[in-house]
Amino acid sequence: MMNYADLLLKRRAIRDFEDRPIPENVVEAILQEATLAPSASNNQPCRFVVVHCRKTIKALSDESKANLLSDHAEKKIKLNPDYVGFLQNENFNVFYNAPCLIFIAGSASVNTLDVDGALAAGYIMFAAAARGLGTCWVALGANIRDPQLKGELGLPENCRIVAPLILGYPKAIPAPSERHAPDILRIIVEAG
């Protein structure tokens, strides 16, 4: 197992994967580790959907793209102009043709779901990186509304997708992008 400093460097956003499946037991182990993530009041509201079927992943990509473009046209959301071009391209897959997709979801009534889901996503990303896998949080892939697709995913009506994560064996791991120093607003110490 890699040390913590190496893990931080190896966890990169990966969008180009080898064409090989991830064994089911590896995904199960990663999700087991994700359940160790903290959650508000230890509520543990996150639920997981795992998709290994590329045809289904493509259908989910097409659904999300159509909904985003519709919301943009109706001025419900404002998309980055670069994204509009990508989303209009029928060959563009928001999930980058990854061999595995994990949705983190939960009850829409849970006020802390976004934070709890983000923590679980972080645990998944690090658990995957520790196993030589790559991940990317693809926010563009969360716009699934079609009742039939939601039914195939096993998502109840009151469930909301928080984090779509793609997972696979990376073709390459990019170098970390440059980061600036922490922007510390203030440090308060005990007077003494």
Summary of the structure (lengths in Angstrom):
residues: 192
radius of gyration: 18.1
end to end distance: 44.0
largest distance: 65.3
contacts: 513
relative contact order: 0.23
helix: 40%
strand: 16%
